[in-house]
Amino acid sequence: MSRPLAIFGGTFDPIHLGHLSVAWEASELLDAEVRLMPASVPPHRSSPLANAQQRVAMLKAALQKQSRLTLDTRELERSGPSYTIDTLTELRKEQGDRPLVLLLGVDAFAGLPSWHRWRQLFDVTHIGVLSRPGVQVTLPDTLLAEIATRRTDDPSTLHATPAGKVTELSVTPLEISATRIRELLAEGRDPRYLLPCGLFDDPSILAPYRNR
């Protein structure tokens, strides 16, 4: 099997160091390429403040000068809600038998049974659960039953099959809030060490949050 392709989705409104830190660590733990995939119309939350083009500009600025993390804009190019199963099914057709890994925070993973066609995800992808030290989340019984035979403690085993496994990835949490960053920018303040430095190179990149 080839090197896995991991998908890390979100609104990235804006992209901040907390996002980049966990994506980077997951890439190292899995020995995987990680694609950051901004959502167009997230089904489980309100629409982003910045539009698609503005968020892509932020992501491109944040991801420059490295090659471990890349950008995939396919969900922004589709109309309607960004359902993860549709994205992963499309990627599976493109990637053949290459292992795919959907990266989810532990809270999002606990809510998986509320997702559109959630059980079908295991047919097309592995799931890497980004855990935080000292944080315990109760998983619903329906999810526990589904993953009972899928769990593995060794992320390297995900290289051997295209999909179907669940592994926990212990990452270093950076408790950074996108909501707080938007508030600081709206107040005219400078969240210099919460955002990647590339976002400060062009004053127009953060304009969606300053001009409110």
WOUR-V244984 format. One record per pair of residues at least 4 apart in sequence whose C-alpha atoms are under 6 Angstrom apart, sorted by sequence separation. I is the first residue (numbers start at 1). J is the second residue. If there is no record, write none. Layout:
i=I j=J
i=I j=J
This chain:
i=17 j=21
i=26 j=30
i=27 j=31
i=50 j=54
i=85 j=89
i=91 j=95
i=92 j=96
i=121 j=125
i=144 j=148
i=185 j=189
i=207 j=211
i=27 j=32
i=104 j=109
i=184 j=189
i=27 j=34
i=151 j=165
i=153 j=167
i=150 j=165
i=151 j=166
i=152 j=167
i=150 j=166
i=151 j=167
i=106 j=129
i=186 j=209
i=101 j=125
i=103 j=127
i=105 j=129
i=106 j=130
i=185 j=209
i=186 j=210
i=100 j=125
i=101 j=126
i=102 j=127
i=103 j=128
i=104 j=129
i=105 j=130
i=106 j=131
i=185 j=210
i=100 j=126
i=101 j=127
i=102 j=128
i=104 j=130
i=5 j=32
i=6 j=33
i=7 j=34
i=9 j=36
i=11 j=38
i=182 j=209
i=4 j=32
i=5 j=33
i=6 j=34
i=7 j=35
i=8 j=36
i=9 j=37
i=10 j=38
i=11 j=39
i=3 j=32
i=9 j=38
i=10 j=39
i=110 j=139
i=35 j=69
i=34 j=69
i=35 j=70
i=36 j=71
i=37 j=72
i=40 j=75
i=35 j=71
i=37 j=73
i=39 j=75
i=40 j=76
i=85 j=121
i=35 j=72
i=126 j=163
i=43 j=81
i=125 j=163
i=126 j=164
i=128 j=166
i=131 j=169
i=42 j=81
i=124 j=163
i=125 j=164
i=126 j=165
i=127 j=166
i=128 j=167
i=129 j=168
i=130 j=169
i=131 j=170
i=41 j=81
i=42 j=82
i=126 j=166
i=128 j=168
i=129 j=169
i=41 j=82
i=123 j=164
i=40 j=82
i=122 j=164
i=39 j=82
i=99 j=162
i=98 j=162
i=97 j=162
i=6 j=100
i=4 j=99
i=5 j=100
i=6 j=101
i=7 j=102
i=8 j=103
i=2 j=98
i=4 j=100
i=6 j=102
i=7 j=103
i=30 j=155
i=62 j=196
i=62 j=198
i=61 j=198
i=61 j=199
i=22 j=171
i=18 j=174
i=1 j=159
i=18 j=176
i=50 j=208
i=1 j=160
i=17 j=194
i=17 j=195
i=16 j=195
i=17 j=196
